[in-house]
């Protein structure tokens, strides 16, 4: 019912305060919603904790099918399974993530790749680090040292698909022995006849293009620029995986 004269009743002080409070509350909620939307957008773009985002200019991860490798069908069944599992991991678009052995984080490092794949193949005593994997192979008497930089050296004559490959000097380390990098040898690619390997790296090449993550890579015991950069990485040798070829082949 209208007050006399048809004029609206003045709002008392409590009513004014209530209106101001309501308006302020709406502005706060609007600002909060805007803030949360910005945070959500940034969270979608940011890499997971500890993950190293793939730098600009790096080529996509490379992969192969087992049938793209020379003599794949002549390898022992456990070696074939190892290669299959390793190549499947290269198809998951994993970045290089130092300290990770878990592909569900979106990235993985070199020894983490080896560790994960060998455990998939049923080997439970695999060391987690490259240095530990080197010691593991050495203690089993399966390591072959390579001092030559010549890719045709007799020292590589015993290298076979499924062997582990080891480097030192890819980064500064206090590890003893100072092994810093490991990968899995795949053999020769049918299309090119070149030796290839698989694992995780933050810049090694495949077909001349740098890759960052879980990928197939060129295997090159000779490193360009070695004489001008004495601190660069050095390939030290390879070895069979302890216990792999002694496992029973799965039933058909």
C-alpha positions in Angstrom: 0.0 0.0 0.0 1.4 3.4 -1.0 2.1 6.1 1.7 -0.1 9.2 1.6 0.7 11.5 -1.4 1.8 8.5 -3.5 5.5 9.2 -2.7 7.8 6.4 -1.8 8.9 6.1 1.8 12.6 7.1 2.3 15.0 4.2 2.9 16.3 4.1 6.4 20.0 3.9 7.2 19.8 0.1 7.7 18.3 -0.3 4.3 21.0 1.8 2.7 23.7 -0.2 4.4 22.1 -3.5 3.3 22.0 -2.3 -0.3 25.7 -1.3 -0.2 26.6 -4.7 1.3 24.7 -6.6 -1.3 26.4 -4.6 -4.1 29.8 -5.1 -2.6 29.1 -8.8 -2.3 28.2 -9.0 -5.9 31.4 -7.2 -7.0 33.5 -9.6 -4.7 31.9 -12.7 -6.3 32.4 -11.3 -9.8 36.1 -10.6 -9.1 36.5 -14.1 -7.4 35.0 -15.8 -10.5 37.3 -13.9 -12.8 40.4 -14.8 -10.7 39.4 -18.4 -10.6 38.9 -18.6 -14.4 42.4 -17.0 -14.9 44.0 -19.5 -12.5 42.2 -22.5 -14.2 43.4 -21.3 -17.6 47.0 -21.0 -16.4 46.8 -24.4 -14.8 45.8 -26.0 -18.1 48.8 -24.4 -19.9 51.4 -25.0 -17.2 53.4 -28.3 -17.2 52.9 -30.7 -14.3 55.1 -30.3 -11.3 58.7 -31.2 -12.2 57.9 -31.6 -15.9 60.2 -29.9 -18.3 58.2 -28.3 -21.1 59.3 -29.2 -24.6 61.3 -26.2 -26.0 60.4 -24.4 -29.2 62.2 -25.8 -32.2 62.3 -29.4 -31.1 60.9 -31.9 -33.5 58.1 -34.2 -32.4 59.0 -37.5 -30.8 59.8 -40.2 -33.4 58.6 -43.8 -33.4 59.0 -47.0 -35.4 57.1 -50.2 -35.8 59.0 -53.4 -34.8 58.8 -54.5 -38.4 60.7 -51.4 -39.5 63.8 -52.9 -37.9 66.2 -55.3 -39.6 66.1 -58.9 -38.3 63.4 -58.1 -35.7 61.7 -61.5 -36.3 65.0 -63.3 -35.6 65.4 -61.9 -32.1 64.7 -64.0 -29.0 61.1 -63.6 -27.8 62.0 -61.6 -24.7 64.0 -59.1 -26.8 61.1 -58.7 -29.2 58.7 -58.0 -26.3 61.2 -55.5 -24.9 61.4 -53.6 -28.2 57.6 -53.6 -28.6 57.1 -52.2 -25.2 59.8 -49.5 -25.7 58.3 -48.4 -29.1 54.8 -48.2 -27.6 56.1 -45.8 -25.0 57.4 -43.5 -27.8 53.8 -43.0 -29.1 52.6 -41.4 -25.9 53.9 -37.9 -26.6 56.0 -37.9 -23.4 58.2 -34.9 -22.7 61.6 -35.2 -21.0 61.1 -35.0 -17.3 64.2 -35.3 -15.1 63.5 -37.6 -12.1 60.4 -39.3 -13.5 60.0 -43.0 -14.2 56.2 -42.7 -14.4 54.7 -41.9 -17.9 51.4 -40.9 -16.2 53.1 -37.7 -15.2 53.4 -36.7 -18.8 57.2 -37.1 -18.9 60.1 -39.4 -18.2 63.9 -39.3 -18.0 66.4 -41.6 -19.7 67.0 -44.2 -16.9 63.3 -43.9 -15.9 62.4 -45.0 -19.5 64.7 -48.1 -19.2 63.5 -48.8 -15.6 59.8 -48.6 -16.6 60.1 -50.7 -19.8 62.2 -53.5 -18.1 59.7 -53.7 -15.3 56.9 -54.1 -17.8 58.9 -57.0 -19.2 59.0 -58.7 -15.7 62.4 -57.7 -14.5 62.0 -56.6 -10.8 65.7 -56.0 -9.8 66.3 -53.2 -12.3 68.1 -50.2 -10.7 66.4 -46.8 -11.1 69.5 -44.7 -12.2 71.8 -44.9 -15.2 74.7 -45.3 -12.9 73.0 -48.2 -11.1 72.0 -49.8 -14.3 75.6 -49.7 -15.5 76.8 -51.3 -12.2 74.0 -54.0 -12.6 75.3 -54.9 -16.0 79.0 -54.8 -15.0 78.4 -57.1 -12.0 76.7 -59.6 -14.2 79.8 -59.7 -16.4 77.8 -58.5 -19.4 79.4 -55.1 -20.1 81.5 -54.4 -23.2 83.6 -51.2 -23.1 84.0 -49.0 -26.2 87.0 -46.7 -26.3 87.0 -46.2 -30.1 85.0 -43.3 -31.7 84.8 -45.2 -35.0 81.3 -46.6 -35.6 82.9 -49.5 -37.5 85.1 -50.5 -34.5 85.5 -54.2 -33.6 84.4 -53.1 -30.1 80.8 -52.8 -31.4 80.8 -56.3 -33.1 78.9 -57.9 -30.1 76.2 -55.1 -30.0 72.8 -56.7 -30.4 69.2 -55.4 -30.3 67.9 -55.1 -26.7 71.3 -54.2 -25.3 71.6 -51.3 -22.8 73.8 -48.4 -23.9 75.7 -46.1 -21.5 77.2 -42.6 -21.6 79.1 -40.3 -19.2 79.3 -36.6 -19.1 75.8 -35.6 -20.3 75.6 -33.5 -17.1 77.7 -32.9 -14.0 77.3 -35.6 -11.4 78.7 -36.9 -8.2 77.7 -40.5 -9.1 80.4 -43.1 -8.8 80.8 -44.5 -11.4 79.9 -41.2 -13.3 77.4 -42.7 -15.7 74.7 -40.2 -16.6 72.7 -41.6 -19.5 71.3 -45.0 -20.6 69.2 -46.1 -23.6 68.0 -49.3 -25.3 69.6 -50.4 -28.6 67.1 -51.3 -31.3 69.3 -52.5 -34.1 69.4 -51.2 -37.7 66.5 -49.4 -39.4 65.4 -51.1 -42.6 64.8 -47.9 -44.5 68.3 -46.4 -43.9 70.5 -49.2 -42.6 71.5 -46.9 -39.7 71.8 -48.0 -36.1 68.9 -46.6 -33.9 68.1 -46.6 -30.2 65.2 -45.8 -28.0 64.8 -43.9 -24.7 64.3 -40.4 -23.4 66.5 -37.4 -24.1 66.5 -33.6 -23.9 68.0 -33.0 -27.3 69.5 -36.1 -29.0 68.7 -36.5 -32.7 66.7 -38.8 -35.0 67.3 -38.3 -38.7 69.3 -35.2 -37.9 66.5 -33.4 -35.9 66.6 -32.8 -32.2 63.9 -34.5 -30.1 62.8 -33.8 -26.5 61.2 -36.7 -24.7 60.5 -40.4 -25.3 61.6 -41.2 -28.8 63.6 -43.2 -31.3 67.1 -41.7 -31.8 70.2 -42.1 -34.0 72.9 -44.2 -32.4 76.2 -42.4 -32.9 79.3 -43.5 -30.9 81.2 -40.7 -32.6 80.1 -37.2 -31.3 80.7 -34.2 -33.6 82.6 -31.5 -31.9 84.2 -33.7 -29.3 87.7 -32.2 -29.9 86.4 -28.7 -29.5 84.3 -29.5 -26.5 86.1 -32.0 -24.3 83.4 -31.8 -21.6 80.7 -33.2 -23.9 79.2 -36.7 -23.4 81.1 -39.8 -24.2 79.7 -43.2 -25.1 81.4 -45.8 -22.8 79.9 -49.1 -23.8 77.0 -51.5 -23.8 75.8 -54.7 -22.3 73.1 -57.4 -22.3 70.2 -57.0 -19.8 70.8 -59.4 -16.9 68.2 -62.2 -16.9 66.2 -61.0 -20.0 67.1 -63.8 -22.4 66.9 -66.4 -19.7 63.2 -65.7 -19.1 60.8 -68.2 -20.3 59.1 -67.3 -23.6 55.3 -66.7 -23.1 53.0 -69.5 -24.2 51.5 -69.0 -27.7 
